[in-house]
Amino acid sequence: MPLIGRREFLATGALATGGALLASRVAFARTEGTSRFVLVILRGALDGLSAVPPYGDPDYARLRRELAIGAPGGPDSVLKLDSMFGLHPSLAFLHERYAANELVVFHAVASPYRERSHFDGQDVLENGHTKAHAVQTGWLNRALTVMPGKSSNESQERGVALGQNVPLVMRGPASVASWSPSKLAALDEDTIQRISDLYSSDPILSQRLADALEADAIAMGSDSPAEPGMQPTKLLAQTDKKDVKRNGRYDEIVDATGSFLRSEEGPQVAVFDTTGWDTHANEGDAKGQLSARLAGLDSSLRKLKDQLGPAWDDTAVMIVTEFGRTAAVNGTRGTDHGTGAAAFLVGGAVRGGRVVADWPGLSASALYQQRDLKPTTDLRSVLKGILADHLDIAPRAIEKTVFPDSGSARAMKGLIRA
């Protein structure tokens, strides 16, 4: 089948932003219904205890120490959700959507994965099975194959992946489109973080990686390379310049996502991911490294709502990460790989204004393996509920095709407006 050229594709008005089209087929069809679904993957393991601080838990401040964010009402305090939970102060848009009953916050959630490898954790998150590398297809791609109203024309794609690569969650038998920004970041920060973890015990490799990152800081426009013992505020100033470039790239992706989904002939389902959530050092509390990333995410979600326009009312956006982070602060003012996490479901189609959490607590006896927030909700239950009630996929197909061997994770009801 011939490729469609970039100029010809832009002429159709389906996409308002520039970029490189990766798919070989771009004949979209939303044959029935108007529901849109967006999956956003935060790669690197978001610190859920900072994104959604349980300020009402009596052990929260003790465990989080310098990372603890103050209760509502003070300077740089949490944005109150209820008497137990709040949002990080950088998540102003999500807080607005909560007040508008368009946000559900999930806490102490996790996939079936219980180890601490980014690679394996992301694989389980995306493959829909209980083990890493169990299959080479993703649960969302399999969901596309059982969505009602599927056209007999195989060239009509109902899903699109936006970013440098098609993620595992969107790979499989269903034909999907993919789109990439015309300018991609030279370095994938998530990969750099993983290499840093791997090299941390080897002084030679660790130093050489540090040297390379210093050179990269210069190339990114920093006044000078990072120096050993550099103060966090100065190091953050260098990081902020990378954040600007990263956020610019994601703005382009969000623009494209909105263009695809608001089109009457466009796909119903979109996926994109973000990186840089592996906050081992200098994480920050209400301000700092994590705050900047959360602000970028929040801004992108606001932009997505604006881009979708009236289509926002029919949209549900699910924001997930591979696992959480340790409950206590480590020796470098950050957090290490954990288990229980936070997730978000936002959109005009969402029956929100609530926190869903079977809260286990943060006491020493309540922690998972004496270090992590204990997961009490299976993320697959949330995803099953969305697929059934928002995309109208039959429960039997969800159990058999999308999430096989997941009988213990019952679909969560009431997440979508009737």
N, C-alpha and C positions, 0 to 999 in steps of 0.2 A: 504494500500500500504506500503511495507516495507521501513524502513529508510535506507538511504545510509550512510555507515560509513565514518568518517572523513578521515581515511587512504585511503579508496577506492576512495573518492572524490579527494583527493590531487593527487592520482596516475593518474587521468585523465589529469592532466596538466591544468585544467580549472582555478585553483586558486593557485597562487604562494606563498601566505602568510598563516600563521597559523590562526586558529580560530575555533569557535564553530558554526556548521551549525544548524540553527533553523528550516529550512524548511523540510517538509516531502517529497517533490518532487523537484528534481533538473534537470529534463530533459528540457533543454532550447532549443528554436528554433527561430532563426531569419529567418523566411520563405521567406520574401520578403524585399528587400531594405537593406540599410546599415546604416540608420540614427540612431544615439544614442542620448538619452536625459538624462541629469542628473539634478535632483532638489536638491538644497542645502538649507535647512531652518536654518536661524540664529535665534535661540530661545532666547528671552529676550529683543528684540527690539533694533536693531542697530541704532545708532545715525547717520542718513544720512547726517546731516549737518557737521559732522566731517569726515565721510567716503568720501563724495563728497562735499567739501566746496565750496559754491557759493561766492568765494572771490571777484567777481566783483559786488556783490550786495552792495549798499552803506550802508545798515543796518547790514551787516554781522558782522563786527568787533565789533560794538556797542553791539549787542545782545550776542555774544559769549564771549566777554571779554577775560579771561585767557584761554579759550578753542579755541580761534580763531587761525587759522594757516595762516602764512604769504603768501602773493601773490608770484607767481613764481619768482625765481631769488635770493631769500634770503636764509639764513641758515634754514634748516628744513622747507622749504616752500612746498606749494602744488605742485603736479605734474600736469602741465598744460594740460587741455583738450581743452579749448577754452577761449574766453575772459571773460566768466562768471564763468565757473566751472573748478575745478581741482580734482585730487585724493589725498587722504591722502598719505603722503610720505612713509608709510609702504606698499603701494600697488604697488610696483615696477613691479611685473609680469603683473598685470592688465593694467598698463600703457604701457608696452611693447605690449600687445595684442591690445590695442587701436591704437597704432602706426601702427600695422600690419593689421588694419581694421578687427579685430576679437572680438571687445568688443563694446557693446551698453550699455551706462549708462542711467538709468531711474531715474528721480528725481520728487519729489512731487507726488509719487504714493501711492496707498493704496487699500486694499480690501474694501468691503462695510462696514466693521466694523468701528464704530465711538466712541467706549468707550475705556477704558484703562485697561482692565483686560487681563493679559497674557493668561490665560486659554481660555477665550472666543475669544480673538483675534486670537490665534492659531487655534482654532476650525473653525472659519470662513475662515481663510486662507486655511485650508486643506479640509473643507467639500464642498467648491464650491457653497455654498448657501449664502443668505444675512444675516442669523441669526445663532448664535451659537447653536449647538446641534439640528439643524434642521433635520439632518440625521446621520446615523452611518457609512456612507461610504465616501470615499475620491474622489475628482475629478480626480486624476491621475489613480486610480484604475478603475474608470468608463471609463476613456479614453482608457485603455487597452482593454476593452470589445468591443470597436468599431473601433479599429485600423484595417486597411486593411491587408489582408494576414494572418488572424488568422487561425491557424491550427485547424482541427477538433479534434485533440488529446488534451484532456483537461489537460493532465499532462505536457504539454509544456508551461512553464512559460516565459513570455516576460518581466517581471519586477522583480526587486530585491530590497529589503530594507536592508540597512546596518546599524547596530547599535544594541543597547540593545533591542529595541522593534520595532515592525512594526508601523510606525506612521499612524495617521488617514488618511492622504492623500493617503496611499497605501492600505487601507483596503477596502474590498468590494467583489463583486461577482467574479472578476478575480483572478485566482490562481497566487500567487506571491511567490517567494523564499525570505528567509531572512537569514542574516549572521551576526554573532557577533564576535568581537575580543575575543581572548581567555582570555584576561585580561581586565576587565572593571574597571573604576574608582570607588572607594568606595562610593564617594558622587557625586550626580548630582548637579553641581553648579547652574543650572537654578532653581532647586527646592529650594536650599538654599536661593537664591535671593528672591524668592517669599515668603518664610517663613519670611525672614527678613522684607519685606514690611508689612506682616501681623502683625508681632510682634512689629513693630516700635513704636506704641503708648502705649505699655505696658512695663513699666520699668523693671518689674521682668522677664517676658518672654524674653525681648530683651537682658537683661544681661545674662540670662542662655544660650541663643543662642550664644552670644558672647563668653562665657566660652567654649562652645562646639567647636566653630570654632578655638579658641586658642589652644585647645587640638589637634584638627585636624592639625593645622599648625605645631605642634611639630611632629606629626606622619608622616607628609609629608616631614620632613627633615629640618624644620626651626631651626635655632640656639636657638630661644626662642619664646614663644608665643607673640602674638600681645598685646601691652600695650595700655591703654587709652591714647590718645593724641600722639600716635606714628606718627612720621613724614612720609609723603607720600612716600618718597624715601625708607625708611626702610620697610614700609608695602609692597611696590611694590617688594622689594627683596624677601619677603616671597611669594607673589603672583606668581612671576616668576617661582618658583619651581613647583607650581601647573601647570603653563602653560606648562612646559617641559613635565610633565606626560600627560596632556591633548593633547598636540600636538603629542606626541608619539602614543597615541591611535588613533588619527585621521589620522596619517600617515599610520597606519595599515589598517584603513577603506579605505583610498584612494588607497592603493596598491590593496586591494580586488576589489574596484570599477573598476579600470583599468583592472584587470585580467578578471573580468566578461564581461566587455563591448568589449574588444578587441578580445575575442574569437569568431571565426566564428560561433560557435554553441551557443553563449551566448545570454543573454537578450538584449533588446534594451533600456530599461529604468531602471534607478537606482535612489534611494533616500537615502540621509543621512542628518543628522542634526548636528549642533554644538550649544553649550550652552555658557553662561557667558557674554551675551551682554547687561545685565541690569546694566547700568553704572550710578547708583544714586550718587556715591561719588567718588572723586579723579579720574575723567575720564581721564584727561591728554589732551594735545594738540597734537603736533607732536611726543611727547614721553610720555610714561606712560602706564596705564592699557589698555586703548582701543587700543593704538598703538601696544602693544604686541599681542593682539588678532587679529588685522587686519593683522599683519605680519604672524601669524600662518595660517590664512585663505589664504593669498596670496601664502605662501609657499606650502600649500596643493594643491592649484589649479595648481601651476607650476608642482608639482609632478604628478598630475593627467594627465596633458598634456604629460609628459615624459612617464608615464605608458601606455597611450593609443597608443603612437607611431603614425603610419599612420592613425589609426582610429580617431585621433583627428580631421582630416579634415572633418569627417562626424558627428561631435559631437557638440551639443549645451548644455551649462550648465547654468541653471537659478538659481540665488542666491536671496532669498527673506527673509523678516522678517515680523513679525506680525503687527507692526506699528512703527512709528518713535518716536522721543523724543522731548521734549520741545525745543523751539527755544532759550530761554534764559537759562543762567546758574542758578542752584539752590544754596542754601546756603552751600552746602558741596562740591562745585567744581565739580558737576556732572550735570546730566540732568534727568528729570522725564519722565514718560510715555507721549507720544505725539500722533500724527496722521500721517501726511505726512512723507513718508520714501523714501529711495533710494533702487534701485534694480539693478542687473547686469545680462547681458546675454553675455556669452563668449564662444568661440569655433571656430574651423575651419570652421564650417558650417554657422557661423553668418556673416551677412553683417554689419560690425561694423565700428568703427572709428567715432562715433558720440554720442552726448548726446540727448536724447529725453526728453524734459521737457517743459510743458506749465507753465513757471515759474510765480508763483503768487507774488513773492517778500516777503520781511521780514519786511516791515513797520508795524507799530502798527495796522493800518486799514486792512492790508492784512492777518494778522495771523488768523488762525482758532481758534475761541473762545478766541481770544486775547492772545494765548499762543503757538500755534503749527504751524508748516508749513502746509499750506492749501493743501490738496490733490486735484490735478487737472486731474490726469490720473487714471483710474480704472485698477488695476493690472490684472483683468480678461481679459481685452482687449489684454494685452501683451501675456498672457498664451494662449488665443484663437488663436492668430496669429501663435504662435510656434506650437501648435497642428495641425493646418491646413496646414501650409507650410512646416513643418519639419517632422511630423509624418503622414502626408497625411490623417488626419481624416476629414471626410466630414463635412462641416459647419453645416448641419442640425443635425447631431449626436452631435456635440459640443453644439449646442443650446438646444437640447432636453435632452441629457443624461449627458453630462459632466458638463455644467454650466446652469442648468435650471433657468428660470426667470432672465436672464441676458441680455435682449434685449437692454438695454441702454448702454451696454459695447460692442461696435463694435470691431471685430477682427482687430488688428493692422497688417498692411501689410508691406512687405519689410524687415522683420527682418532676414530672412534666404536667403542665397545665392541661386540664381536660378540654 
